[in-house]
Amino acid sequence: MTRFILAALFLVASGSWADSALETYNRTCRICHANGVGGAPKTGDVNAWRPRLEKGMESLIRASNRGLNGMPPKGMCYECSDQDFEALISYMSKSAS
C-alpha cells in the first residue's frame, strides 16, 4: 500500500512539475524563443539547437545563468535552478512535431 501511495504522489508531483515548467517557459523563455528574437534558437527548431546541444548541457546551463549575446543573465527566469534550465532547454530543443 505504501508503494502505491508513493507512486501516486510521484505521478502527481511530476505532472504538476511539468505544468509549472510549461508555465515558466510561457512566462520567460517564450518571449524570445518562440520567434527567434535577437538570434535566440526557436523552440522546436532542432537544427538551430543541434550545435548548441553539442557543446553539452552544462555549457548551456552556464550560458543561461550568465547570459549570452542578447539573452540576459538567467534568461528572465531569476527563480530558475539549474534543473529548471535543463528541463526548459530540453523542451525547447525538441522537435515541434
N, C-alpha and C positions, 0 to 999 in steps of 0.2 A: 504494500500500500504506500509506503514512504517513497519508493521509487516512482510510483505513478504520480504522486503529488509533485515530486521534484521535477519529473519530466514535464508535467503540465505547467509548472512555474517557469521552466526554461523556455517552453514554447511561447508563453505569454510575453515573457521578457524579450525574447528575440523579435517577436512581432512588433512590440512597441518600440524597440530599438530601431528596427527598420523604418517604421513610420517616422520616428524622430530624425533619423538620418536623411530621409527624403525631405522633411520639413527644413532641416538645416541646409540642404542643397538648395531648396527653393528660396530660402531667405538670404543666402550668402553667395554660393558658387554660381548659381543660375544667372545672376546679373551679368556676368561676363562670359561664362562658358556656354550658355545657350546659343549665343550668336557669334562667338569668337571675338568679342570686343578686345581691342588692344593686342591682338595676336594670341589670345588665350585659345588653347585647343578646345574645339567644340565637343560638348557632351555627345558621346556615341560615335565620334569620328575616330575609328580605330587607327587609321593611317596617321592622323595627327598625333595620337598618343603613343604610337609604337616607339619612336626614337626616345621619347621621354621615359617610357617604361624600361627601355633597355639600359638606362642609367641606374635603375634599381629603385625600389620603393623607398629605401632610406633617403636617397638623394631627393626624391620628390617631396617627401615629408619635410626634409630640411628646407627646401625651397619654399614650401607652403608656410612654414614657420617664420622664415626670414623675409619672404617676399622675393619676387623675381620679375625683372622688367617692369611691366605695368601693374603687376599684382602687388598689393600692399602686404606687409607682414601679416601673417595669419589669414590672408585672403578674405578679410572681413568677418572671419569666424573666430573671434577672440576667446570664446569659451571652448573651442575645439582642442581635443587631445590628439596625440599622435595616432591613436587608434581611430579616432573620428576621421582624421585626414586620410588614413589608409582606406577606410570604408568609402569615403567620398571620392577619392581618386579611382578606386576600383569601379565604383558606379559610373563615373564619368567616362572612363576609358573603355567600357564595354560597348559592343555594337548596339545601336538603337533598335535593330530589328528583332 
